[in-house]
Structure formats: structure tokens, C-alpha cells
Amino acid sequence: MNHFQDLYRYRELIDAHLEEELPELDSKSRTLLEAMRYTLGAKGKRIRPFLLLLTCESAGGDVKEAVPYACAVEFIHAYSLIHDDLPAMDDDDLRRGEPTNHKVFGEGMAILAGDGLLSAAFEVFHKDYLIYLDRPEQLKRRIRAGAEIAKGCGCRGMVAGQASDLEAEGLVVSPDLLDYIHLGKTAALIRAAICAGAYLGGADEPDIRHFSDYGENLGLAFQIADDILDVTAETEVLGKTAGKDEKAHKATYPSVHGLEAARERLLELTTRAADAVERTSVNDGYKDQFTDLARALAHREH
Amino acid sequence: MNHFQDLYRYRELIDAHLEEELPELDSKSRTLLEAMRYTLGAKGKRIRPFLLLLTCESAGGDVKEAVPYACAVEFIHAYSLIHDDLPAMDDDDLRRGEPTNHKVFGEGMAILAGDGLLSAAFEVFHKDYLIYLDRPEQLKRRIRAGAEIAKGCGCRGMVAGQASDLEAEGLVVSPDLLDYIHLGKTAALIRAAICAGAYLGGADEPDIRHFSDYGENLGLAFQIADDILDVTAETEVLGKTAGKDEKAHKATYPSVHGLEAARERLLELTTRAADAVERTSVNDGYKDQFTDLARALAHREH
């Protein structure tokens, strides 16, 4: 797991830039900014930006130039957490061991903080496009990266997954629908972050496809690990309310297939992710990092 | 008012493309798509897309090529209405004479429909950028248009205005803060739509500035007209609950300055909008259309 430690240099890079990349708000919007910052705060695992930067670097790109995209992906992730925790959605009071956004700022401001973070991501992309307006080759990579993320977070990706998840509450869910939910609500943005990193790093089309496979398998594994943790972990370790899924009659892998099948599938997906990354043309050191990361995420404790 | 009639050709063009521009959703996301479509439905005035297309055409652009942007702006407007009507925000049951989105689809799905529409707008932009990837000059115009809209709808624009509006409820609001709220929640997206149209049409920088002034004055006038209507109109004519602002102790121009001062300011803003458009280099026929449109919006009955 030595390679996994390497990723902490990205964590500092991301944390150092996260607030800087937020649009500069008027002092009259102080509460909005505080609400946006609150969920962006230091306790996030920064997995999506990690993955974006690692993929970019492994493909030969300059990590520093990808930082705005990494931050924007974290904005989108934070927005999704805020909206997901709302009473009308998952109704969660606790996130990363702290009160959820709407518990601190009220529901209205929390909705707007989410809206603000999502919009901020696209402001960041466009600010970057404007900088590269006269460098066509670099601009193309950036637009392709932005397009991946726009698709991944939207109504064919993350929002679709959330909507199906919400509709499925309390219903008997087919394995097919469960995969659709997981692909949307979790894998879509993870996959998009990875593909965006690949584009930014200048990866060729075959590598983009392999990274896309890696991201999809990793994303599904990540969600199944999350579902398993909800059943097996304590609230204190988890930092959010454990056992919520069952209580809310949520469609989860353990509830549809059983805990053992969930663990088997997790193993299978981690292997598939490793296989996909093996097919890319990146060097072995990076392949190890991607594989270690997939294993670490599948076997995490919170 | 003959020129104003001309705009109806745009209305058909917009209505014909609005659904087409929505990303193609999986059948599993039927409810989400229905919720998104519901607020996009036929009763909107389509003012922002109108303005975008008119500005594009007046600057010498091809209206057909600007249609995706016009539709995307309407997606953003629809998202803002859905979130604004939520119980945690303005808590409105009625919009355009119909039940609001969350009344039909529930709060969770309404939040997601809004999120989906906002994301869809940025998917539309990126889809268009990808088409023009090898035509640098056209790509630049498009990115500048997208950047204007991203800024206008975000946490320095519309979301900022909504947040301040929410915070100001029940408080004594200074004229300065009231202007900030109005500039954000209404003028920012209207101004952005107009500037986007100007960029798409190939307007030069001085014209962009004049159009920006026109948009800002028009947007402020539009909001003040809205505030006045809330006091003076009947629910039936308005299509949404009249008298809501006063009941919710909202900061409005009439509540801060009185009804007569509101009417005077409306006149002043309409004149300023007309003056701004007069300074552009577009031909007189278009100038008349912009001026007529400003007057019509200021004196509308719903």
C-alpha cells in the first residue's frame, strides 16, 4: 500500500486550491459562501479529484493545469451531498461526523449552496476555457474534459441515479435497476472525473476507453462498499448515520443480493478495474497506484 | 407594438426545439424527465430565449445556430423556478396557473428536476462546443456565450440573488441590498442571455457593453414590474398566488420604496434600457424591437 500514500501530495494540492477556485463572492453573499464552504470543508476524502489528477499525470499531463478541474469535480460532489442529505431526499442529519448542511444553514440555503456549487464548477471550466482560447489543442482537451463531467453529473448520470434511487425507496428493485441506480448515482461522476483527467493529460482514445472501464468498475465497487458499510459499520466510525439504508428501505446491493454476494461482487469489480487499467499504456508504477487505490476504496472502513 | 408581434416566430422556434435539446434519458428515468418537462411546458413566456435570439440576429448572427443556447437558458430559468417554489424557499403552490413542480412530483423529485435542468444546460453547451471544436472563431464566440451564462446563473449571479432574498425575508432591507437582490435573482440571467446572444451573433466589444447595460436595466425593470404586479394583480390573471411577497415579508421595490416610487423607477429603467440599445450599432428596426420589448415587459399584466 505504499503507492497509496503517494496520493496525499494531491490531497494537499487540492485542499490548497479548493477555496481559491471558488468564484469571488460579494460580501453580501457571505452566508451563501459559508454554506458552500461548509460542505467543501477539510473532511472530504477527495477521491474524485485524486483520481482526476492521478489519471492526468499518468497520461503524461501536468497536474497543476488540471487542478481547476479537480476542484470543480469536488464542488459537484459536495453539491450532490448537500442535496442528497435534504429532508426530501435521504433526510440525513450527519455527514462526515458533522451536522449536514441544511441542519446548519436551513433547507433553503442548503438547496442554494448546492446550486451555487454546481454552477461554480461550470464557471471554473469556462474560466479555464477562456484562458486557453488561443491554444486550440489544449482547448480541445479541456472541452472534452468538461463535456465528460457535464454528462456524468447530469440527468443521464448522477441526477438520473439519484432520481431512480428516490423512486425505488420501499419498492422491490430488480438487479438491473439496482445497477442503473449505482451506475448513475456513484459511478458516473467517478468515471467522468477519471476520463476528464485522461483527456487533460492527453491520453489517446484506446486509453480513454480503458480508463472509462476502470472508472465504471471502481465507481460500482465504491457504491457497493458503501452499502456494505451501512450494514456492518458503526455510526461513529462511518461519520454518518449507519443502518440508514435499511431503515429507509433503500435499494442496496446487500438488500437485493445479500451481504455475501455483495462482497463477491465487490471483489469481482475490483479485479475488473485492475484488468482495465492493465490494458492502458501508462507505466507500471501508475498501474500499481490505480490498482492499490481500487483495493483501498473497496476495503475502506468509512 | 407591431415589432413585438415579430417575436412570436422565435417562440415557435424555441418551443419546437426545447424538448429536442434535452439530453436523451433512459426509460428508467421517465419520472425525472416528466418532472423536467413539466416546468419547461408550454406556458412559459420564453423571454430569456427570445432576448438571446433577438440579440444574436440583430448582431448579424444566424438564429438557428443560437437555438441550443436559447433552450439552455430556458432550462436554467425553469430550474430556478422549480427550486424557488419549494417549501424551503418561496413555498408556492401555483405557477403559471398550474400546481408547482413539487406539488405534482414531490419535493425530492422537484429538487432533482431542477438539478437535472441546470446540468442539462451545460451538457447542451458542451455538445455544441464539441461540434465546433475545429472552427476556432466560432468556438470562441460559443465559449464566451457559455461563460456569460455560467456566471449569470451562478453564485455571483442568480443564486446569489436568491440567497440574499431568502436571508432578507422579514428584515428591513436597505435600498442597496434590494438592488443587489434584484440584480442577482432576475437581472443576472436576463443580462447573460442577452450578452450570450450578442457574442453568438458576433457583436464587437462596445456593442456587448451596451447590450449588457440594456440587459441589466431590462432585468431590474422586469423584477420591479413583477413586484408591482404582486401587489396590484389578481391571482387569476397572474397565474401565481398574488400578494405572496407581502405575506412572506419579502424585500420588494414597493415595500422598500412605496408603489409610486416603484412605478417611477420602472419608467426610468425602461428609458435607460432604450438609451443603451440606442448606443449599439444594430439597425433601427432592431432598436425598435428591443425598446418595444422593454416597454411591453414593464407594462405587462402577468
Interface residues (C-beta under 8 A of the other chain):
Chain A: L22 P23 E24 L25 D26 K28 S29 T31 L32 L33 M36 H83 L86 P87 A88 M89 G106 E107 G108 M109 A110 I111 L112 G114 D115 G116 L117 L118 S119 A120 F122 E123 F125 H126 K127 Y129 L130 L133 P136 L139 K140 I143 R144 G146 A147 A150 K151 C153 G154 C155 R156 V159 A160 Q162 A163 S164 L166 E167 L177 Y180
Chain B: L22 P23 E24 L25 D26 K28 S29 T31 L32 L33 M36 H83 L86 P87 A88 M89 G106 E107 G108 M109 A110 I111 L112 G114 D115 G116 L117 L118 S119 A120 F122 E123 F125 H126 K127 Y129 L130 L133 P136 L139 K140 I143 R144 G146 A147 A150 K151 C153 G154 C155 R156 V159 A160 Q162 A163 S164 L166 E167 L177 Y180
